[in-house]
Amino acid sequence: GPTTEVPVFVGRDPLARLFEPAYVIGGTLAVSTSGAVPGAPGIAWGGAVIFDRGDLRDGEAALLRDLRRTVSDDGTLSDHLDVRAVDRTREVSAGGSLRGSLERFVRFLTITRYHAPVATAFNVLLGVVLAALCLLAPVAGVALVTALADLAYARFGIRRATFLLAAPGVLLAPPLLAYALARRTFVWGGRRYRWRSMFDVAVEPV
């Protein structure tokens, strides 16, 4: 049936490297475990997904219609497929500039905001709780988030020291999340997207 590989985002600038632990837990781990529980939706990562036209729940025409009027191929494919992840990762270069990494963060959060609002609310709440823990009980908080990141890295065979940036990333998460939720546009591929609702998108010049 439909299957997807699991992305591992490798940062190419300081901000993207700071985001790596969050992307491993919120991206790599999320895609890997999605669909494993009966009834739970799977996440199709558009960078490496394979399916047959017959796998589409509402048919090919419905998928093409939705792809043409929204932004996220990942989210749209996930809405049309019952997909399971294969236990294999694929490295993806992320960032290259601070501005580009910030725009990617805004885009990722906007995608989950429209396609997985409950998961987005949980992630925002979790980010605030972990940041508060690191501030109120620094030793325990930093040890916990670093250990969680280390376990996630080990699970996928990621040999990068960026798991040590988990605590700084957690402390920066609340203001970054607030910024991303407040943004009404993001830049991607040289174009500015104004994504008002799932199927209400305006593309503007940068």
N, C-alpha and C positions, 0 to 999 in steps of 0.2 A: 504494500500500500504506500501512500505518500510518506516520504521521509525527508528529513532535513539534517544537514550537518550542524555543528555547534560552533558559533563564532568566538574567537578570542581576540579582543581588541588590544593592539600593541601601540602604545602612545609614542608619537614622534615629536612631542614638545612637552615642556614641563607640566602644563595643565592636563594634557592627555594622559601623561604618566600618573599624575595624581588621581585621575579618574579610574585607572585600571582596576584596582580592587573592587570598586563599586560595579564596574562593567562585568567583572567575572562573576560576582554574586547576583547582580540584577539582570545580566544578559546571558552569559555562558551557562550558569547554573539554572536560570529560569527556562531557557530553551531546552536544556538537557532533560529536565524533570517534567516539562509540560507534557500533558497527554498520558503520563504514566499512570495516573489515578483514573479509574473508570469514571466517565462523566466529566472529567476536567478537560478544558479545551487545550489543544496543542498549539504551539507557536511555530509557525513556518518562517524560518530565516531566509529571506529572499536571495541572499548571497550564495546559497547552496541548497536548493530544494528540488525534489523531483517528484512528479506525479503524472498520472494519466488523465486525459480529459474526462474519462468516466468516473474519476474520483471526486469531481467537483459536485458538491451537494445540490447546487441550483443550476448547473450547466455552464458551458463555456461562455455563452452570451452574457449571463449575469455577472460573471467574473470580469469580463472585458468592460462591461458597462461601469462597474464600480471602480476599476482601475483608472478609467478615464476621467472620473470626477472626484478623486480623492488623491492623497499624497503617498501613503505608505503601502508599498507592495507587500511587506511583511504582514502588516495588520490585515490587509484585504485578503491575502491568501489564507491567513489563519481563520478568517471569518467564513471561508468557502471550503476548507479542507479539514478532514480529520487526520492530522499528521502526527507522526512520532519521530523523535530524534534518534539518529544513529549515534553510537558511542564513538564519535570521531570528531576532532576539532579542526578548525581551519583558522589560521592567523589572518587578521585583517589590520592593515596599517590605519591608525587613527590620528587625526590632527596633522601637525606640521607647522601650525601657528596658533598662538593663544586665541585669536579671534575665531579661527576655524573650529577649535575644540569647544569653545563656548557655544557657537552656533549648533554644533553637533549635539551638545548636551540639551539645548533647548528643543531641538528637533526630536530627540529620543523621548523626552518627557511629553512633548505634544502628541506624539504617536500613541504612547500608552494612555495618555489622558483621554483620547477619543476611542481607542480600541479596547482598552482594559481599565476603565475608570476605577473599579474596586481595587485592583492591584496597585494602581497609582496612588490611591488614598492610603493604602496600607504601607507602601514604600515611603511616602512622605511622613507618615506617623512614625514608622520605624527609624527613619533618618533623624527626626527630632528627638526621639527617645534615646538613641545611641549617642547623639551629640550631648544631651543632658547628662547621660551617665559618664561620659568622658570628662565633662566639666566638674561634676559633683563628686565623682569618685575616680580620679584620674588613673590611679594604678590599676584598679580592677577594670575600668572601662577600656583603657588602652590595651591591656592584656587580652581582654575578651575579643575586641574587634580585630586585633592583629592575629589572634589564634584562629578566628573564623575565616579570615582571609587566607591564612596559611593552609587551612584544611581544604578550602575551595581550590586553591592553586594546586595542591597535591592531588586532589581528585581528578584534575584534568591534565596532570603532568606538566604544568606551567612552571618553568624554571626561571623565574624573574624575581629580583629582590623588591619589586614594587609592592609586594604584599605588606611591606613595612610602612607603606604610606597610607594604610587603611585608616589609622586614627586621625591624621591630619585631614584626610578626605572626609571623614565623618564630621569633624568639627566645622568644615566649610559647607557641608551639605545643606543645612537649613537656609542660609542666605542664598545659595545657588539655586535651591529648589524654589524659593520665593521669587527670585529673579526670573527663572524660566517660566513659572506659572503666570507671572505678570506680563511677559512678552506677548505681543500679538502677532509678530512676524518672526521668521528665521530665514537665513540665507543658506541655500544648498545648491551646489552645482552652478554658481554664478547667477542665480535667480532668487528673488525674495518671494517667499510664500506667506500669504495672509490666510490662515486656516481658521475660519470662523466656526464651522461645525463639520461633522463627518464628510458631508458632500457639498460643502460651500467653501470653495478655495479660489483665491485670486492670486495670479502670478504676476509679479511686478518686476521691473528692472531694478538692479542694484544701484 
